[in-house]
Amino acid sequence: MDFYVSVPLSRFDGMIDDVSGLGFHPEIRMTKADYLARLDGGDFERMRKRIERDSLKVFTHGPFFGLDIASLDRCLSEYSADCLLIGLEATSRLGGSLMVMHTGYMPQFSRGGRRHWFRNWAERMPRVVGRARELGVAIALENTWDDRPDVLLHLADLAGDGDIRFCLDTGHVNVFSRLSVQSWWDALGGRIEALHLHDNDGLSDDHLEPGKGTFDFPSLARLLKGSGRRPLLDLEVDLSAAEHGRLYIESLLKG
């Protein structure tokens, strides 16, 4: 059973030996768009060779801090699109075929703000989706502040690509949604390509190791065992906590 652990792009060189040594694969997080933009082809070639040396698998998390591709501010939206395009290129160069993406959607938008935001998303995402298709990289939209899954489904439809997948984040479900993991699973179902596994107390998105908070991991394990396919399992916790998190998830899946 393969498990991934989150590795910030800026810390790749310092973490990859430990990640590999513990038997994990990397989900490379392109957290800082400015750092990502400073890297060149040689940097990505070096990292890809290191990944291939240990026969590791890889997927990525696209840049997200401060970004909003559907912003009412066109300067911000165009910058956000450019950052996502760079992220797709980086994913391809690293040998990955999936990039997780935050949508930037906020449930607190007014009705009018929501209409404008959806319109902007529909206008601007096809450029990103088209480039992803050219590179052979799938996009997985992640639930962040979403309180229900229907908005993610709507955004996938508006982007104009039936191949868009989803990344279900357990910690975000626990903090920002009152719906059960069963409800999220039933709605997103076979399009869930990755799981971000971490825990919290239901109040703060603290990225605790699974089992240390209040998220219903036993129910998630039952859903996984009853599914015909297994999403990518990524522990979004500190590397020091990842091994315990893996053991906990494995025990639930074997139980």
SVG drawing of the C-alpha trace seen along z (x, -y; Angstrom):
<svg xmlns="http://www.w3.org/2000/svg" viewBox="-28 -44 49 51">
<polyline fill="none" stroke="black" stroke-width="0.4" points="0.0,0.0 1.6,-3.3 1.5,-6.4 2.6,-9.9 3.8,-12.7 3.7,-16.4 7.1,-17.8 7.4,-21.6 9.2,-22.3 11.6,-24.6 12.6,-21.8 12.9,-19.0 16.7,-18.6 16.6,-18.5 13.7,-16.1 13.7,-13.6 16.3,-11.2 14.2,-10.9 10.9,-10.6 12.3,-7.8 14.0,-6.1 10.7,-5.9 9.0,-4.3 6.9,-7.3 6.4,-8.9 6.4,-12.7 3.5,-15.0 5.5,-18.1 3.8,-21.3 4.5,-24.3 3.5,-26.6 5.4,-29.7 4.8,-30.9 7.8,-33.2 10.1,-30.4 8.7,-28.2 9.2,-30.9 12.9,-31.1 13.6,-27.5 14.8,-26.5 14.8,-23.3 18.1,-22.2 16.5,-22.3 13.6,-20.2 15.8,-17.7 17.9,-17.2 14.9,-16.6 13.3,-14.2 16.5,-12.2 16.5,-12.0 12.9,-10.8 13.7,-8.2 16.8,-7.0 14.6,-5.5 11.8,-4.6 9.5,-7.0 6.1,-8.0 5.1,-11.7 2.2,-14.1 2.0,-17.8 0.1,-20.4 -0.1,-23.6 0.7,-27.1 -2.1,-28.6 -1.0,-31.2 -2.8,-34.5 -4.0,-33.2 -7.5,-33.5 -8.0,-32.7 -11.6,-34.0 -10.8,-37.2 -12.8,-40.3 -9.3,-41.9 -8.1,-41.0 -4.4,-41.6 -4.7,-39.0 -6.6,-36.5 -4.1,-36.7 -1.2,-36.3 -3.0,-33.4 -3.5,-31.7 0.2,-32.2 1.2,-30.6 -1.0,-27.6 0.4,-27.2 3.9,-27.2 2.8,-24.6 1.5,-22.4 4.8,-22.7 6.7,-21.8 4.5,-18.8 5.2,-17.5 9.0,-18.1 9.0,-16.2 7.3,-13.2 3.9,-13.7 0.6,-13.3 -1.7,-14.9 -1.7,-18.4 -4.0,-19.3 -5.5,-22.8 -7.2,-25.1 -10.2,-26.8 -10.2,-30.0 -13.9,-29.8 -15.3,-31.2 -18.8,-30.2 -19.2,-33.6 -19.5,-35.4 -22.7,-37.3 -25.2,-36.1 -24.0,-38.7 -20.3,-38.1 -20.8,-34.4 -22.4,-35.0 -19.4,-37.2 -16.9,-34.8 -18.4,-31.8 -18.5,-33.7 -14.8,-34.6 -13.9,-31.0 -15.8,-29.8 -13.9,-32.4 -10.4,-31.8 -10.1,-28.1 -10.3,-26.7 -6.8,-28.1 -5.4,-26.2 -7.4,-23.0 -6.2,-23.1 -2.6,-23.4 -3.0,-20.5 -4.4,-18.4 -1.5,-19.2 1.0,-18.2 -0.9,-15.0 -1.4,-16.3 -4.8,-15.8 -6.2,-18.5 -7.8,-17.6 -9.8,-20.3 -9.5,-20.3 -12.1,-21.2 -10.7,-24.0 -13.3,-26.3 -16.1,-24.5 -19.1,-23.5 -20.6,-21.1 -19.4,-19.2 -21.9,-20.6 -19.8,-23.7 -16.8,-21.6 -18.9,-19.7 -20.2,-22.9 -16.7,-24.4 -15.6,-21.2 -18.5,-21.6 -17.8,-25.3 -14.1,-24.6 -15.3,-22.7 -13.5,-19.4 -15.2,-16.2 -11.9,-14.8 -11.3,-17.1 -10.8,-15.1 -11.1,-15.9 -8.9,-15.8 -10.8,-15.2 -9.1,-16.8 -10.2,-15.2 -9.1,-18.1 -11.0,-20.7 -14.1,-18.5 -13.8,-18.4 -13.4,-22.1 -15.4,-23.8 -18.3,-21.3 -21.1,-19.9 -21.6,-17.1 -20.3,-13.6 -17.5,-12.1 -20.1,-9.7 -21.9,-12.6 -18.8,-13.9 -17.8,-10.5 -21.2,-9.9 -21.2,-13.2 -17.6,-13.1 -17.4,-9.3 -15.3,-7.8 -13.7,-11.2 -11.8,-11.4 -8.2,-11.0 -6.4,-11.8 -6.9,-12.1 -5.2,-14.6 -5.1,-12.8 -4.8,-14.9 -6.8,-15.6 -8.0,-18.4 -10.4,-19.3 -13.1,-20.5 -12.3,-24.1 -8.8,-24.8 -7.1,-23.3 -4.0,-22.2 -2.9,-19.3 -2.6,-16.7 -1.7,-13.1 -4.8,-11.0 -6.4,-9.7 -5.3,-12.7 -8.5,-14.7 -12.2,-14.2 -12.4,-13.3 -14.2,-10.1 -11.4,-8.0 -13.1,-4.7 -15.9,-5.7 -13.5,-6.8 -11.7,-3.4 -15.0,-1.6 -15.7,-3.7 -12.2,-2.9 -12.5,0.8 -15.9,0.9 -14.6,-1.0 -13.3,0.6 -10.4,-1.9 -7.9,-3.5 -7.2,-7.2 -3.6,-8.4 -3.2,-8.5 -1.2,-11.6 -0.4,-12.4 -0.5,-16.2 1.4,-16.2 5.0,-16.8 7.3,-14.0 7.9,-13.2 4.2,-12.3 3.7,-10.7 4.8,-7.2 2.3,-7.0 -0.4,-8.4 0.4,-5.7 0.2,-2.9 -3.2,-4.2 -4.6,-4.3 -3.2,-0.9 -4.7,0.6 -8.2,-0.8 -7.9,0.6 -6.9,4.0 -9.5,4.2"/>
</svg>
